[in-house]
Amino acid sequence: MGVFVFLPLVLPLTAWPIARLAEQRLHPRTATVLLTGVAGVMALCSTLCLALLMVVGTAQLPGNPLPDGWSDPEVRRSVPRHEIAGKAAIPALIAVVVSCGRALLRHCRVRRRAHEALSGLPRTGVAVLPDSEPYAYALPGGPRDRIVVSTGMLACLTSPERRALFAHERTHLSARHHRHLLTVQLAACTNPFLWPLRSAVTYMVERWADEQAAEAIGSRKAVARAIGKAALVSGGASPATLASLAAPGPLPRRVAALLGPPPTVHAWPPAFTTVGLALWTATGGATLSAWFSANSAITLALLLRAATPL
């Protein structure tokens, strides 16, 4: 196992270049799927390595319930500086579990309250709430996926802008963007080095929905106007865990992207370009994370099995 057990904890740094370049160089759909996958793999690998270190660290604590063989010198030598790293991994893993648990509970609580607020309305695909406060967001799950919009928001938009709004929110629902957002949010709670990927995916799902809306209604300018107007009147008031046309973030960049030419779809950019090298670096980092964590887990499992008396 050796020093390789520590590498998945820092390999997320290899994804920082692509997290920055994907926003300008990759199609939003491609960037969202790629960054979500990289973040998920790296988060799982870093958590597994923390768990492996915790096993070694816990075995050194007096009065622990683990078999005595797990404190064998051969097991301790498999992890460099086991006294420090192993024991430090215990509070670190507890912090990861608590942070992920809080994020997951908050996500579920927001969705549950949103569904409870619609309990008295017909189960249609669009729920219009008689509220002067302007907001609109995509609400997945429950009896059926729904688009929630207030009368205050509809009153602020023209007919083409309303069609852009509904097309945008329908993309959030059909593409299951809430799963991407939740995955990168939990990944960032697992490893702080994954925060840039979370920010990039949060932006890219909105760009994905913007482009789909522009294609659906046939007007990029109408979508740009709808985004600007919705953000202006709502101030990003939609729930933070739900995808929305007026989601907080770099709105000027979204509007500027829509006023330019549509992005070109590339399955994989050329290797000898800036974005290609960054993409290969990120995927290589994710692959190495999976390899090192799996190798460390198998090595430690074999050592513990050999050290555990029958």
Steps between C-alpha positions, in 0.01 A plus 500: 500500500769749607487864401257427214211503748545875537499584127119481443465773762695748285440373145182715469744784436551350154139590412534872569620595148210324325251643750612844387536431128182293459284808541647660188618207287255211544131463424302548823353150483842340450657709775222422748515124451880491498553717809228321696658164424851617591377660823304189601791262436753717682268554796442126541871427474606763752232383744614140463858598574392690810314189611811285447711742701235505771514122533873514563466796734218345701702181548761703689253646752488328840176319572392481135266211409711386205696172498845524660658378178403826330766674712766266365826680405471377141160667471634822649795504260261487205394859571779758537472714816206290614492660844426845359315429174289216633377687806450825307281312252246420774372857555544573128271213402248601767502853357438362150205290617348789694548748214351265239215411732412865558510577126281200420251583774480862385441390141221261604344756734481767229341258254255367758386849598463597134281196434294566814432854380346354182295232672167676441555570131413277202777259406587667173842550348493872577397641837411870492493649848303820567793689646623849420856393584669413166661154489512188285681171543499134400373263770586132438357199681174457684197378307649658187763751392364852497589853401410746773446862401333792672253740344745775592763346273259441211382861519857622449564302181375531145355201314833398333678540834244278671557231240873534562444463874294182464742351246789573736332335800385201294863437407595497868239232561557284193880503538473425876722792586417469868701176507806671357467786749459267797794283392745789476368655820566179693836463327603849612397411856720191476814674374549881502720471189183415304331837561607641160321208330186570700503866390563402138217244490257741667571745220504243219158350577354848458688547173375159384142602572556840334621340178216247493247777557650709221481202265141423604359848441737597218623824654818540703422865567162417653666260744765760584230760570305252712809418707588863558145602584439202730823565688422870529152457647569195718851565625573125486226428753441138394606224741877450474473123462257517206588587141351827381510747211605773745741283698772700678830504318682670211189621319686751277705212359187301424343794320822571309523134393144510365569818306791324328498197268376165632766266640637227279448143614826305526504153650868540595724798416836446328767380742761760412292802593466679832158356575603158369801483730291618794238238419757221483653622827164492679403157370850373578470633854164328546640173361804515728276577798293191429811286448685616813195476726411152371859384534523638854170340599600158367846519659365598840224239482757227432723620784212518747378157394846355556532676836157401628505173694252235385 
